[in-house]
Amino acid sequence: MKYTRRKIKKSVWIAVTVIAAAICVGFIWLNSRNNINTNASASSSASSASTSSSSSSAQSGQLSDAAVTLSSYDAYKLDDLDFSFIIAKVHVRASKTLTISLDHFTTSEGIKLNEVSSYKDQLTAKSYSLDSFNIASSLSGTTDEYDAVLLIPVKDKQTDAVTVACDFNAKNEMKFSLADANTSGTQLKKETPAEQTFSVTAENAIEIDPEDMLEANDASYFLPSTARVFAIHVNITAKSGQSVTVSSASIATDSYGTLKTERAEVHTSRYASLLGQTITDTGDGYIFLVLIDSGHTIGTFTGTMNLQMADESQNTAVDVTIG
């Protein structure tokens, strides 16, 4: 019985020892894997850092080699603005693959040239336009050398000089004088087109062959053999922002009373009717008048042509000569 107990104890001790050894081996293996992963991660990070550093160094090297020189400039001190400004043309010599941000350039008043949008807005609000200058938002080109135009605001209107510094190459510093600044800015003003006014003119009537007359769908417009047809060419200029549509026309005369003109469908292959046209800028057309004159005795006479518009407030009259 004692022998059996000793044997059991010995077996338990061996089992515990084996389990403990297995645990130790497992722990050592896991620790080894963690070290491998850590080293790999560190190696990757170091590689990335090295690549980033290399790229940054290359970019920095390209920037330091870029030369920006002042070619010409115009300075402005305008009465209706609370700041002065300079339009500067610069010449850039750099790698064609390099884009230079304007935040590298700062005025002696602390304005970075990539932060000038508020000044552009103020110029626009006063009806000044810089569109023709094609102001650059960065320096970039498709060749090794190119030109660019910069907007340089000057906060203090009393100052007569300003400097623009470059943070990657001190040799790129630019100096400006405002002593002889332009004070009118006329050439920068946006052109405001003159407002167009409503007008109607009529030419002397011309007589045309009644057989040339057409109506809807270009069907022949049959008239009696004693009919005479007159076409009055009318030009209309619409007021800015408004449209004009002539609905009908009549002609008041001293000799023949009020004469009715033909409806909108009547026209010829050469002359289009003015009636029914909608004119938003300028337009023209013809008003047709048919007179029955069996003895061909009607001579030249004058009258007043009244034009009725779709918008009655535009109704108008114009003198005409017929015959």
C-alpha positions as CSV (number, residue, x, y, z in Angstrom):
1,M,0.0,0.0,0.0
2,K,2.8,2.4,0.8
3,Y,4.5,1.5,-2.4
4,T,1.4,2.3,-4.3
5,R,1.1,5.7,-2.7
6,R,4.7,6.5,-3.5
7,K,4.2,5.6,-7.1
8,I,1.1,7.8,-7.4
9,K,3.0,10.8,-5.8
10,K,5.9,10.3,-8.2
11,S,3.5,10.1,-11.2
12,V,1.8,13.4,-10.1
13,W,5.2,15.1,-9.6
14,I,6.3,14.0,-13.1
15,A,3.0,15.3,-14.6
16,V,3.3,18.7,-12.8
17,T,6.9,19.0,-14.0
18,V,6.0,18.3,-17.6
19,I,3.1,20.8,-17.6
20,A,5.4,23.5,-16.0
21,A,8.0,22.8,-18.7
22,A,5.4,23.1,-21.4
23,I,4.2,26.4,-20.1
24,C,7.7,27.7,-19.9
25,V,8.4,26.6,-23.5
26,G,5.1,28.2,-24.7
27,F,6.0,31.5,-22.9
28,I,9.4,31.6,-24.4
29,W,8.0,30.9,-27.9
30,L,5.3,33.7,-27.6
31,N,7.9,36.1,-26.3
32,S,10.1,35.3,-29.3
33,R,7.3,36.0,-31.8
34,N,6.5,39.3,-30.2
35,N,10.1,40.3,-30.5
36,I,10.1,39.4,-34.1
37,N,7.0,41.4,-34.8
38,T,8.3,44.4,-32.8
39,N,11.5,44.3,-34.7
40,A,9.7,44.1,-38.0
41,S,7.4,47.0,-37.1
42,A,10.4,49.0,-36.0
43,S,12.2,48.2,-39.2
44,S,9.2,49.2,-41.3
45,S,8.7,52.4,-39.4
46,A,12.4,53.2,-39.7
47,S,12.2,52.5,-43.5
48,S,9.1,54.8,-43.8
49,A,10.7,57.5,-41.8
50,S,13.8,57.2,-43.9
51,T,11.8,57.4,-47.1
52,S,9.8,60.4,-45.8
53,S,12.9,62.1,-44.7
54,S,14.5,61.5,-48.1
55,S,11.5,62.9,-49.9
56,S,11.3,65.9,-47.6
57,S,15.0,66.5,-48.1
58,A,14.6,66.3,-51.9
59,Q,11.7,68.7,-51.9
60,S,13.6,71.1,-49.6
61,G,16.6,70.8,-51.9
62,Q,14.4,71.6,-55.0
63,L,12.9,74.6,-53.2
64,S,16.2,76.0,-52.2
65,D,17.4,75.8,-55.8
66,A,14.3,77.7,-57.1
67,A,14.9,81.3,-58.1
68,V,12.1,83.8,-58.1
69,T,13.0,87.2,-59.5
70,L,10.9,90.4,-59.9
71,S,10.3,91.4,-63.5
72,S,8.0,94.4,-63.2
73,Y,5.2,95.7,-61.0
74,D,2.4,98.3,-60.7
75,A,1.5,99.8,-57.3
76,Y,-2.0,101.1,-56.5
77,K,-3.4,103.5,-53.8
78,L,-7.1,103.9,-54.5
79,D,-9.2,106.3,-52.6
80,D,-12.2,103.9,-52.2
81,L,-10.1,101.1,-50.6
82,D,-8.5,101.0,-47.2
83,F,-5.4,99.2,-48.4
84,S,-2.9,99.6,-51.2
85,F,-1.8,96.7,-53.4
86,I,0.8,95.7,-56.0
87,I,0.4,93.6,-59.1
88,A,3.8,92.0,-59.6
89,K,5.1,90.0,-62.5
90,V,7.8,87.5,-61.4
91,H,10.1,85.1,-63.3
92,V,10.5,81.6,-61.9
93,R,13.3,79.2,-62.6
94,A,12.7,75.8,-61.1
95,S,12.1,72.2,-61.8
96,K,9.0,71.9,-63.9
97,T,7.7,69.2,-61.6
98,L,7.8,71.5,-58.6
99,T,4.8,73.4,-57.4
100,I,5.7,76.2,-55.0
101,S,3.0,77.3,-52.5
102,L,2.7,81.0,-52.0
103,D,2.8,80.5,-48.2
104,H,6.5,80.6,-48.6
105,F,6.3,84.3,-49.4
106,T,5.4,86.8,-46.7
107,T,5.3,90.6,-46.8
108,S,7.0,92.9,-44.3
109,E,3.5,93.4,-42.8
110,G,3.1,89.7,-42.2
111,I,0.7,88.9,-45.1
112,K,1.3,85.5,-46.7
113,L,0.6,85.7,-50.4
114,N,-1.6,82.6,-50.3
115,E,-4.0,84.4,-48.0
116,V,-5.1,87.3,-50.2
117,S,-8.7,86.2,-51.0
118,S,-10.3,88.8,-48.7
119,Y,-8.5,91.6,-50.5
120,K,-9.6,90.2,-53.9
121,D,-13.2,90.3,-52.5
122,Q,-12.9,93.9,-51.5
123,L,-11.6,94.8,-55.0
124,T,-14.5,93.0,-56.5
125,A,-17.0,94.8,-54.2
126,K,-15.7,98.1,-55.5
127,S,-16.1,96.9,-59.2
128,Y,-12.4,96.4,-59.8
129,S,-11.4,93.4,-61.8
130,L,-8.0,91.5,-61.8
131,D,-9.2,88.9,-64.2
132,S,-7.0,90.1,-67.1
133,F,-3.9,89.6,-64.9
134,N,-4.5,85.9,-64.2
135,I,-3.3,86.2,-60.6
136,A,-1.4,83.0,-59.6
137,S,-2.6,80.9,-56.6
138,S,0.8,79.0,-56.6
139,L,3.9,78.9,-58.7
140,S,4.0,76.1,-61.2
141,G,4.8,75.7,-64.8
142,T,5.3,73.2,-67.6
143,T,8.8,74.3,-68.3
144,D,11.9,75.0,-66.2
145,E,11.3,78.8,-66.5
146,Y,8.0,80.6,-66.6
147,D,6.4,83.9,-65.5
148,A,3.6,84.4,-62.9
149,V,1.6,87.4,-61.6
150,L,1.2,87.9,-57.9
151,L,-1.2,90.1,-55.8
152,I,0.6,91.8,-52.9
153,P,-1.7,93.7,-50.5
154,V,-0.3,96.5,-48.4
155,K,-2.3,97.2,-45.2
156,D,-0.8,100.6,-44.3
157,K,-1.8,103.1,-47.0
158,Q,0.8,105.6,-45.7
159,T,3.8,103.3,-46.3
160,D,5.8,103.9,-49.5
161,A,7.8,100.6,-49.4
162,V,7.1,97.0,-48.8
163,T,9.3,93.8,-48.9
164,V,8.3,90.2,-49.7
165,A,10.5,87.6,-48.1
166,C,11.0,84.0,-49.2
167,D,11.5,81.4,-46.4
168,F,13.4,78.8,-48.6
169,N,15.8,81.2,-50.3
170,A,16.7,84.6,-49.0
171,K,17.9,85.6,-52.4
172,N,14.3,85.5,-53.6
173,E,13.4,88.6,-51.5
174,M,11.6,91.3,-53.5
175,K,11.4,95.0,-52.7
176,F,8.7,97.4,-53.9
177,S,8.1,101.2,-53.8
178,L,4.7,102.7,-53.6
179,A,5.9,106.3,-53.8
180,D,4.5,106.7,-57.4
181,A,1.5,104.5,-56.9
182,N,-1.5,104.8,-59.3
183,T,-4.3,106.5,-57.6
184,S,-7.1,106.2,-60.2
185,G,-7.3,102.5,-61.1
186,T,-9.4,103.4,-64.1
187,Q,-8.0,100.5,-66.1
188,L,-9.0,98.0,-63.4
189,K,-12.7,99.1,-63.4
190,K,-15.2,96.6,-64.7
191,E,-17.0,97.9,-67.7
192,T,-20.7,98.3,-66.9
193,P,-22.7,98.1,-70.1
194,A,-25.1,101.0,-70.8
195,E,-28.7,100.1,-70.1
196,Q,-30.5,99.5,-73.3
197,T,-33.7,101.5,-73.8
198,F,-36.9,100.6,-75.6
199,S,-37.1,102.0,-79.1
200,V,-39.0,101.4,-82.4
201,T,-38.2,102.7,-85.9
202,A,-39.9,102.1,-89.2
203,E,-38.6,102.5,-92.7
204,N,-40.6,103.7,-95.7
205,A,-43.0,101.1,-97.0
206,I,-42.1,99.2,-100.1
207,E,-44.6,97.8,-102.6
208,I,-44.4,94.0,-103.3
209,D,-46.1,91.6,-105.7
210,P,-49.4,90.3,-104.3
211,E,-48.6,86.9,-105.8
212,D,-45.6,86.6,-103.4
213,M,-47.9,86.6,-100.4
214,L,-48.1,83.5,-98.3
215,E,-50.0,82.5,-95.1
216,A,-49.9,79.7,-92.6
217,N,-47.8,76.7,-93.7
218,D,-46.5,78.7,-96.6
219,A,-49.8,78.3,-98.4
220,S,-50.5,80.9,-101.1
221,Y,-52.4,83.9,-99.9
222,F,-55.0,84.8,-102.6
223,L,-55.8,88.4,-103.1
224,P,-58.0,90.2,-105.6
225,S,-56.4,91.5,-108.7
226,T,-57.0,95.1,-107.6
227,A,-55.0,94.6,-104.4
228,R,-51.8,96.4,-103.7
229,V,-49.5,95.1,-101.0
230,F,-47.1,97.3,-99.0
231,A,-44.4,96.0,-96.5
232,I,-43.2,98.2,-93.7
233,H,-39.8,97.2,-92.2
234,V,-39.8,97.7,-88.4
235,N,-36.8,97.5,-86.0
236,I,-37.3,97.1,-82.3
237,T,-34.8,97.4,-79.4
238,A,-36.1,95.9,-76.2
239,K,-35.3,97.6,-72.8
240,S,-32.6,95.7,-70.8
241,G,-34.2,92.9,-68.9
242,Q,-37.5,93.0,-70.7
243,S,-39.0,91.4,-73.8
244,V,-41.2,92.8,-76.5
245,T,-43.9,91.0,-78.4
246,V,-46.0,92.9,-81.1
247,S,-49.6,91.5,-81.2
248,S,-51.1,93.7,-83.9
249,A,-50.7,96.9,-85.8
250,S,-52.9,99.6,-87.4
251,I,-52.2,102.7,-89.3
252,A,-54.0,106.0,-88.7
253,T,-54.1,108.3,-91.7
254,D,-55.8,111.6,-92.5
255,S,-56.8,110.5,-96.0
256,Y,-58.0,106.9,-95.5
257,G,-58.9,106.7,-91.9
258,T,-57.5,103.8,-89.8
259,L,-56.1,101.0,-91.9
260,K,-55.9,97.5,-90.5
261,T,-52.7,95.5,-91.3
262,E,-52.5,91.8,-92.0
263,R,-52.4,89.1,-89.3
264,A,-49.3,87.4,-88.1
265,E,-49.5,84.3,-90.4
266,V,-49.1,86.5,-93.5
267,H,-45.6,86.8,-94.9
268,T,-43.5,86.2,-98.0
269,S,-40.6,83.9,-98.7
270,R,-38.3,86.9,-98.3
271,Y,-40.1,89.0,-95.6
272,A,-41.1,87.6,-92.2
273,S,-43.9,89.1,-90.2
274,L,-43.0,91.1,-87.1
275,L,-46.3,90.1,-85.4
276,G,-46.0,87.4,-82.7
277,Q,-42.2,87.6,-82.5
278,T,-40.7,87.9,-79.0
279,I,-37.7,90.2,-78.9
280,T,-35.4,90.2,-75.9
281,D,-32.6,92.3,-77.4
282,T,-33.0,93.6,-80.9
283,G,-35.2,92.3,-83.7
284,D,-37.0,93.2,-86.8
285,G,-39.7,92.2,-89.2
286,Y,-42.4,93.4,-91.5
287,I,-45.9,94.7,-91.1
288,F,-48.0,94.1,-94.2
289,L,-50.7,96.4,-95.5
290,V,-53.1,95.4,-98.3
291,L,-55.0,98.2,-100.1
292,I,-57.7,97.7,-102.8
293,D,-56.9,100.2,-105.5
294,S,-58.7,99.3,-108.7
295,G,-57.6,102.4,-110.6
296,H,-54.1,102.4,-109.1
297,T,-54.8,106.0,-108.0
298,I,-53.5,105.9,-104.4
299,G,-50.3,108.0,-104.2
300,T,-47.8,108.4,-101.4
301,F,-49.3,109.2,-98.0
302,T,-48.2,109.3,-94.4
303,G,-49.7,108.0,-91.3
304,T,-49.0,106.9,-87.7
305,M,-48.6,103.2,-87.1
306,N,-49.8,102.0,-83.7
307,L,-48.3,98.9,-82.4
308,Q,-50.2,96.9,-79.8
309,M,-47.9,94.9,-77.6
310,A,-48.5,91.8,-75.5
311,D,-47.5,94.0,-72.6
312,E,-49.9,97.0,-73.0
313,S,-47.5,99.3,-71.1
314,Q,-45.2,99.0,-74.2
315,N,-47.7,100.1,-76.7
316,T,-46.1,102.6,-79.0
317,A,-46.6,104.6,-82.3
318,V,-44.3,105.4,-85.1
319,D,-44.7,107.6,-88.2
320,V,-44.7,105.8,-91.6
321,T,-44.7,106.8,-95.3
322,I,-46.6,104.5,-97.7
323,G,-46.9,104.6,-101.5
